[in-house]
């Protein structure tokens, strides 16, 4: 099973590349919209990118409005990973 | 009732071409006549494709475009963004004026992005297509994304007419401003090269193939040794407005558009008829209330194809007789397709400003079938007040535009 650290590392790697972000910006408390500058179009592209990165379907349980911080995103992916395992 | 009596002038120009970024680079490259054509590895790897040469925009860093604008832009939109900024700056604007119209199109959309999406489709992975990829292949993608990025908030209306696209959009912008529908318009065309263009024209026997070892000599409009065109790319945009508005705000007037015409050749989708080209040029003269003898220079479409150059030169002879000074810029620039009409109009405006007539590069001995026009074969200082610019497209779309020098 994928660990939380691996989720964070793989998520950050994908976001850095897709949205031209830096390591310094990618702290768990960073707000996707206000701190990282990701808008609604970025949010939908982000799911496509993360699905490719993790090889799992994320879009079905994904509620953009509930995803405020990077940590919310990590937790969402972790939750799906646990469900997938169960 | 709208006032249609005003003159339409050009107050800004922007270019990205195989000679680099900017109008100055375009002029310097055209004046030097060499340096932008090169062999293409993808074509060299295809034995069945005879042409091996193209002219492409040098590698440029567009990372200065904000990411959220850039994410939805294909390469041809990058070119358009840079050209639009240059044209706006020259017109005296740091941001577009309110209500600015935007007329721009291309022959095709980004083939490289299409291929990326097609690969995902073929692999049955439609779910991997990003929204920002889709936005890059919309028919009006460069128009929409550049308008969004620069906040151009007037009508954005992109006409697509293959190789006549640039001049067609200039004509539409001219009519929109002339009619009083718009106060100002940014107009032209953009295109990005892909080897597919060369391969498709090659099948049509319309490419240059006998100078693959000397790329700078490959495109030879009107020359007896020509075999066809050299595909290229870029973007040209011109800022148009009423003369009285330009003078009122102290803008520098670069030139004037005094007439435009367009018609459609329905005889054949790919092979132009001299009669229809003649009618198009004559209609532009009529639009400007000019006699043929008042035109100093014909800036021909002349791509260097066997049939097209003959048809255009014969049509020009019928309109102007043998004394019209004639040049084609494609010998140096290649055929930038949807961008060509606008890029070459920019060069025409510069010829009028500088009173220097650019040569038809590689025209050493005119094909006797190309009539007895007064071909300009070397750069020449000379008086010229009016230029007629032609653009003709596969599909039968013909356009002619008349430019006048503003002292």
Contacts between the chains, C-beta under 8 A, distances in Angstrom:
chain1	res1	chain2	res2	distance
A	19	B	67	7.0
A	20	B	67	5.4
A	37	B	68	7.5
A	39	B	68	6.4
A	41	B	68	7.6
A	41	B	71	7.5
A	41	B	72	7.7
A	41	B	131	5.7
A	41	B	132	6.7
A	42	B	68	7.3
A	42	B	71	7.7
A	44	B	130	7.9
A	44	B	131	5.3
A	45	B	71	7.6
A	45	B	130	4.5
A	45	B	131	5.7
A	45	B	132	5.5
A	48	B	127	7.4
A	48	B	128	6.2
A	48	B	129	7.5
A	48	B	130	5.0
A	49	B	130	7.4
A	51	B	127	7.4
A	51	B	128	7.7
A	52	B	128	6.3
